[in-house]
Amino acid sequence: MNGGAAVEYSEQIQQFTEYYEALRQKYKWRVDNGVLMMIASQYAGSGYEFDLQAFTKLADYIKEESSAFSYVQSSLRYSLAGLLLNQPKDPKASYKEIQRCYDSLIEAGFQRSPHSYIAAYALFMSLKEDDRMLSDQVVRAKEMYDGIKKQHFFLTSHEDYPLSVLLAEEEGEMNQLLDDMAYYYEELHVALWKGNNRQFVSQILTYGKHENREVLVQNFVTWVDDLKTNKIRLRGLHLPIVGVLSLVGPPSALLPKIIAIYEQLISVSKFKWYKDHCFMIAVRVVILKELEDEQVLNAGLASTVESILQAQQAAVIATMTAATAATSSQGNQ
């Protein structure tokens, strides 16, 4: 591993490993290792220490407060517990607010799904103490989702809920945001096939509100090319986070650090079968350090990137949860 990166990120990597091991010892028979890795990474370099006892109590509380058939009875509740303990508000009160946001989204026409809970979390994090703001944001989020679906009917699903909520937070005309999204979707043809992944990336680039759209497209293409050159096999799971990297800038400064951390993680026997997760964790660790050092981002963009990182990571767990639920359902038929 690159010596400079080893020193610069040693604390974050050690934290991640320790937090993962604590979670694995407690939950190894109940929760997928990949999910545990993603939860542990939420704390590495975040400024919040991981407290296993508090985490367990909150996960149990979420289970008790939810109906027997709720999606949060699954691994999703562990992801939500991790997120809620990684922010300054009271976690139990915060969960009740998330449930209120979730109910509002469902009433507005969003379907029940694991991604609806991630959308509710994103909505909760954006709100102030104003019920009218909740109502307005929900209406705008549904309008955004409907606009996206009008552009790409067959590509748009519950997986688009979280970014529809994030995009609804943006100031400006809805039509302009949708126009930006359509522009990115079209221009990304040089790097991606048509489909869901291209749509997700176009949404992320739109949320970045960059003044120069061409720069973001070029950043994304360069990241994809350079990652392939470094033998990082890009799967659908990776592409949204590559979109986040494109908001931060071109790969010249960050890529060596990401590769170094990624290679260190996959060299550990218990992580080597989770290369997709290791890549996302490496990206998260590097970006959080950059945010902390204020090296590459202004305050507004830093907040944008952090919001996407949280939502995207939780959405990965939601996708895994949905896949597991579908498999179980098929098995029970």
Buried (B, 14 or more C-beta within 10 A) or exposed (E): BBEEBEEBBEEBBEBBBBBBEBBBEBBEEEBBBBBBBBBBBBBBBBEEEBBEEEBBBBBEBBBEBBEEEBBBBBBBBBBBBBBBBBBEEEBBEBBEBBBBBBEBBBEBEBEBBBBBBBBBBBBBBBBEEEEEEBEEBBEBBBBBBEBBBEBBEEBBBBBBBBBBBBBBBBEEEBEEBBEBBBBBBEBBEEBBEEEBBBBBBBBBBBBBBBEEBEEBBBBBBBBBEBBEEBEBEBEEBBBBBBBBBBBBBBBEEBBBBBBBBBBBBBEEEEBEEBBBBBBBBBBBBBBBBBBEEEEBBEEEBBEBBBBBBBBBBBBBBBBBBBEBBEEEEEEEE
